[in-house]
């Protein structure tokens, strides 16, 4: 049974309880699988990719009095708001998140929680309506939604009622005090890989960045991290998606001045970029290629020019263990972000057992020692962002090889 302890978390049981979330006191040591069918597009949900939500012709909101699904019968109510439907029909991602929440509840043992599952219909209006209904029904905590616009709307309602939110958007602009993002944020991802490159003696960098929202977020963090680690940035080249050739040539012209090249490109587009690198004679054995957790995908891992490249990501072992238990229970594959729902629900139940009336207070949720989840150690910051312990992986023979394991503890907060 998952617990919050003042010592090292228990060894995993056959039910996988060792992978459940446990708070660790400050004095103690503390997209792989793409969704199919209906639901948000895979580009919204890969590790680190920003979530904008699916486009619809008009805002969708749940009908007045729409019934909610209930998981458990305890007096402590937790709302779970996810996109179970969208304009085109059911959402497989929302269904996977709901199943992960159910698995977390079952693996948490006896508790006083009831989880009220609500459909936000993949829209901001739906998220607002679901949040208002949850508040009216006495929810003490809201888990979800997924999309940034929905998180902002649900957060607005929740803040008005003095209730915290643990959401799944990867858009850091959705975070605020009391609205905590449990997702895989690009900022932490980029900082981890730049920090590792600096530790390995890299000193001069270039960046080859797609001119899109994800590229902008990644580039901003790259520049900040490079400055923090005293790295020289020789050139930054932006390119229109699918048109990297001219930018690659300009980087090739200064290749003798750099020892690393940062490319925050998606797995479906990195093959075309890599071909241009090869055509421009950029030697990846001399210039270290750096990417993001988006590359933890067979489409990127098998690109010849990326062999030897580094990227940061959660270690796969935690997700793989969770996925095995999920398959055994539901007979299907979980979405890659299903661990977020699992960890959020397990954390909420653990806090409800051990923190009494302060179970969802800011001081409990932002414990600087953090929590240990299926994807490793994490903690919430007061402003709503998170810190995560990430591994560094090297692409080796088409497979991700761990070259720096994820830390077991997090450094000083802030």
N, C-alpha and C positions, 0 to 999 in steps of 0.2 A: 504494500500500500504506500503510495507516495506521501511523504511527510516533509515538514519543515524542521530542520534540526540545527543543532549547534555543533555538529561534527560532520565528518565526511559522509556523504550520502551512502545509504546501504547498497550492497552489491545487488545487481539486478536479479529478480526472481524470474521464474518461467513465464510469468505474465508480463514481463518487461517493466516492472515497477521502477527499476533502477533508472529508466529513461524518463520517468515522469519528473515534473518540476519539483524542486525542493529549494526553499530559501536557505541561504547560507549566511550565518551571522557574521558581522563585520570582524569579529575576533577570530574567526575560523578560516581555514582555507576554503575558502569557499567550499537550366531547368531541364532538369534531368528527365522528369516524367511529365509530358505535356498533356493538358486536358483534351478530351475528345468530345465531340458532340456539342450541344448547346452550352451557353455560358460565355464568360469573358474570353476574349481572344488570348492565345498563349503569349503574345507579345506583351500583354498587360501584366502577366503573372510570373514571368521568369524571375529568377533571383536578381533583385536589384533593379528591375525595370519599373519605371513609374506607372502608376495606375490612374488612368483618366476615366475609365468606365466606357461601356459600349454606347454608341450613338443611337438614339431613338428619335422617332419623328415628333414625339411629344412626351412630356414627363409622365411617368407611370406612378401611381400611388395605390396602395392596397385599399380595397373596399372598406367602408366603415364597418367596424365590427368583425373584420376578418379573423377567423379562429387561428389560434397559435398551437403549435405542437409543444408538448411538455415532456421533458426528460427529467425524471425524478419527482419526488413529492415533498421535498423539504421546505421549511418556512423561509429560508434565505433565497430570495428570487434573483436570478441572474438572467438578463436578456441576451439572446444570441441572434444578432441581426446579420443575415447573409443573403446573397442573391440566389434564391431558389428558382426564380423564373426571370426571364428577360422577354424582350419584345417577340423573339422568334420561338419561345417555348421554354421548357425546363432548362436549368443551368446545371451541367454536370459538376462544375466547380463548386457551386453552392451545396449540392448534394454531398460532395466529398467532404466539405467542411463540416456539415451537419453530422455525417457519420463519424468523423474524427472526434467531434465533441461528445458523441455518444460513447465512443470507445474510451475516451478520457474519463467520463463519468463512471463507466463500469469498472475501470481499473483503479479508481480512487477509493473503492471500498465504501462502507457505510458513511453517510454524511448527511448534513442538514440542508442541502442545496436542491433547488429545482431550477432547471434551465428552460426558459421560455423561448422557443425558436420562432423567429419572425422573418418573413420574406420582405426584403426591401425592393423587390422587383427591378433590381439593377438600376435604380434611379435615385437622384437626390431627394425628390419629393417622397418616394417610397421610404427612404431611410429616415427622413424627418417624421413621417407618419408612424413608422414602426417604433422609433425612439420615444415619441410622445405617448404611444400606447403602452410601451414598457414602463415609462415613468408613472403613468396613471395606474398601472397594475402593481406598483410597489417594487420594481426592480431596483436593487442597490448598486448594480454594476451593469454596464453594457459592454458586451464583447462583439466586435465587428463595428461597422461594415468593412467591405473590401475596397471600394473605389473612393478616391480622394474626395470627390464632390459629395458623396454620401457621408463620408466620415465627418466632413465639415458641418453638414446639416444635422447629423445625429449628435455631434459634439455641441452644437449650439443649443439644442434641446436639453441635453444632459447637463450642461453647465448651468443652465437656468434653474435646474432642479437640484443642483449640487451633487450630481452623480458622476463618477469617473467612467471613462471609456478606454477599452483596450482594443485597438483597431488593427487592420491588416493592410492598409494602403502603404505603398512604397514611396509615395510622394511626401517628402518631408514638410511641405507647406501645410499638410493636413494636421500636423502635430501642434499641440499647444498645451499649456498647463492644464492638467486634468484629462487630456486626450493623448493617450500613450500609443505609440506605434510599435507593434511587436514584429513587424516585417523585416525583410532583409534590405536595409537601406544602402544605396549606392555610396553614400559618403563614407560609411565605415569600411565598406568593401575596398574602395580606392585607397583610403588611408593605410589599410593593412598591407596592400601590395607595394605601395611606395615605401613604407617603413621597412619592409623586408628587403627591397632592392637597395635601400641605403645601407642596411646592415651588411649586405653582401658586397659593399664597396662601390656601388654604382654612384656616379657623380654628375653625369651630364645627360639630360633627357630631351626627347622630342615627343610631341603628341600629335596623333593623327585621329581626328575626331569627326564623326558624322554630325552634320548640322541638323540635329533634332533635339527633342526635349531631354532624352536620356543622355545624349552627348553633352549637352549644356551642363547638366547636373554633375556628370563625371568630370568634365573639364574644370569646373569651378573647384571641386575638391582636389583634383590633381594639382592645380596651381597652389592651393593652400598647403597641401601636404608637401609639395616640393620645397616651398619656402620654409616650412617648419623644419625640414630635414636638411636644409642648406644645399639643396641640389640646384644645379644650373640648368635652366630651361633654354635650350638653344633655339627651338622653333616650335610653333604651334600651327598646325595646318587643319583647317576645317574643309569639309567637302560635302557636296550634296549627296544624299544617300544614293548609292549605286554608281557614283561618279568620282572615284578616288584617284584616278590616274595622274592628273596634273599635280595634286597635292603630294602623292608619293614621289614623283620626280623631284619636287622641291626638297623633300626630306632626303632623298638620295644624294642631293648635291652637298648636304652637310653631314653625311653619314660618318665621315671620319672624325667628326667633332662630338659624337654622342656615343654612349654605351648602353642606352635603353630607349625603347620606343613604346609609348603607351597608346593602345588602340581599344577604346571602349565600344566595340561593335558587336552587333547581335550575331548569333550563330548562323542564321540564314544568309547573312551578308558578308561574313568574314572571309568566306572562300574567295569571293571576288577581290577583296582587298588584298588577300594573301597572294593571289596571282600577280597583282601589280607589284607587290614587294619583290617577288621573284624576278619579274621582268626588269625591274629597276636595279637588280643586283644588290639588294640590301641583304647582307649576310646575317642571318639570325644567330649564327654561332659567335659573331663578334658583337652584334647589337642585340641585347636581351629584349625580347618581345614581352610586353606586359598587357594583360587583359583584365576582365572582370569575371564575376561568377557566372555571367551569361555563357561563358565558354564551357561550363560543365554540362556539355551537351554533345552527343555523338557527331553532330554536323560540324562542330568546331574541333573536337578532339581528333578527328581523322584528317584534318587539313595538313598536308605535308609541310608547308612553310611554318606551321605553328608548333611543330615538334620541338620541345625544349622551352616553350613559352611558359610563363608563370601567371597564375591568377589566384585570387583569394576566394574562398567559399566556405560554407559550413562543411565539416567532414561528412562524407557520405554514410558512414557507419550508423550514425544515429537515425537518419532517415530510413536506411535499409531495414533496420530492426523494427522501427515503427511500421513500415510498409508490410513487413511480413505478418505482423499481428493484425493489421488492417485487412489484408487479403484473407487471412484465416477466418476473420469475423464476417466480412461482407462479400467475399468472393470476387473482388474487383480491385483495380489499382487506385491508390489515392492520388490526388493531384499533389504537385510538389509543395504547395503551400498548406496542405492539410495539417502538417505538423504545427503550424501557427495556431490553428483552432485547438488542437490537442493540448499544446502547452498553455494556452490561455485558460482553458477550462480547468486543467489540472492545477494551475497556479491559483485560480480563484477558489477552488475547493480546499487546497492546502491552507490558504490564508483564512478561509472561513473556519477551519478546524483549530487554528493555533493563535489567531490574533484577536479573537473576541470581537468587541464592538469596534475595534480599530482595523478590522479585516481588510477594508478597501480604502483606508485613509491614505493620503499622499505619502506619509512616512513609511507605511508598509509596502506600498507599490514601488517606491523609489529607494528601497534598501540598497545602500551602496555596495554591499557584498554581492548582490545580484542573485540570480536563480539559475538552476541547471535544468535545461530542457532537452528535448529530442534532438535539437540542432546545436547543442552546446550551451555554454554559459552566456547569459545575457542580463542586462539590467536596464531599467527605465531611467531616463534623466528627468529632472523636474520640468523641463520645457516640453516634454513629450516624445523626444527622440530616444534612441536606444544605443547602447554599446553592446557589441557581440564579440565573442571570442571566435575568430575565424582561422582556418588552416590556410596554408599556401600550398598550392598544387602545381606540379609541373606536368606538361603534356609529354608523355613518353610512350611511343609506339601506339598511339591512338587511345591511350588510357590516362586518367588522372592519377599521378603519383604524389603522395604527400611528401613534401620536402621540409615543411615546418608545421608540426601539429598545432591544432588550436590550443591556446593556453587553457589550463584548468581553472584559472582565476583571472579576474580583471584587475587592471591597474587602478591607481587612485581615481576616483570619480572626478570628471572635469578635465 
